[in-house]
Amino acid sequence: MDSSVYLSASIRAQLEAQRGAGDDVIDFTIGNPDFPPPPEIVDHLARSIADPGNHRYAAHESAGERDYREAVAGMYRRRFDVTLDATRNTLALLGCKESAHYLCMALVEPGDVVMICEPAYTTYRGNAALFGAEIHAIQCRPEHGYLPDWSEVPASVLRRTKILFLNYPNNPTGAVMPLDAFEKAVALAHEYGFVICNDSAYAELYYDAPPPSVLSVPGALEVAVEVGSLSKSFNLCGWRLGYMVGHPGVVERVLRLKQFTDAGPFPALQQAGAAALRLSDTFHRDLRARYRVRRDRVVDGLRACGYDVFPPPAGMFVWARTPDAERSDEHVARLLREHRIACNPGGVYGLSGTSFVRFALSVNEALIEEAMYRLGKSF
Ligand SMILES: *Cc1c(COP(=O)(O)O)cnc(C)c1O
């Protein structure tokens, strides 16, 4: 589809080849949490699976069970002080990754503009391209805290925009968008008539103040949706359980498309997922503390080796400029060959990432120590 996909694939192939040859490669490439989910939620799923009523089509099919959607709305009330109507403003998703696909299908005609704030998760670009959109990438720079500078976007582009994809807290940078920046985006969406989708997959993994929701902005429900999931918040990536919340018209249009493709998540998963969304914050506090240890170790270790590191205020990645601004694909290939350390080349996430690399924090502390030791020896 685009060269970044092939680039990742070639690095993965090199990694597999080295592992096959007996190399002990330490893999920082994939954001796939290795921490366990809450044990009581796994128990809840076991009980839900044993319920014979749970093996038929879900009562509300694609939309999601009422109780799951109430739990999503309840979480928004507690966490963000945002009031949502479970029926009009919420929708179950099979993980939030699918949202970009349905949003583009629902809202984009060939030639319409889709705006993406880069560096960005590759799903937005892939789906926008799939539906014939003209992609306008806003390059977000470290000196602006990786936030978009709207003055760089011509009014002619804003006028043709159908969707603005935001992802805060951000993968790969960990940047958080403060409420006043969300306010600016919402004002532009009102002025130019486009829809905002903020991907809040990392909303619970933060190290400073809790990141806000775009829906906290007054009037946001008329122009914005937010998507999230249990994948990173509860270490449940494999469950494929997420949600879309916000603008009732957009939620309705996505639901209409989903009715042709799925019948909603497995009811037992929705019941255990609702219980997870109602858990106390203790689980997240512990999870953040564990990620913080890893984050600090990787940030310090990379800095000691000459990387210019943006200390992430949120998320599960460390984004770093390579020493001497070496090109990211060459740097990554060299780290793998010489140090048996795998990380992602920043160019995968957009043009502005070509001298950056991304380290995922889904590697245990002992392996992080070993990786930083290997790196440190070479400097
Ligand atoms: C991991 C990740 C997701 C998670 O997607 P799910 O489909 O919910 O598992 C979504 N967005 C971003 C930016 C991610 O990094």
The ligand as a Gaussian input file, in Angstrom:
#p B3LYP/6-31G(d) Opt

LIG

0 1
 C       -2.706000       0.180000      19.688000
 C       -3.470000       1.300000      19.095000
 C       -4.835000       1.201000      18.930000
 C       -5.562000      -0.017000      19.425000
 O       -6.448000      -0.475000      18.545000
 P       -7.458000      -1.620000      18.955000
 O       -8.066000      -1.939000      17.640000
 O       -8.428000      -1.009000      19.900000
 O       -6.695000      -2.755000      19.544000
 C       -5.521000       2.264000      18.391000
 N       -4.898000       3.393000      18.049000
 C       -3.589000       3.546000      18.236000
 C       -2.945000       4.844000      17.902000
 C       -2.831000       2.494000      18.747000
 O       -1.507000       2.645000      18.894000

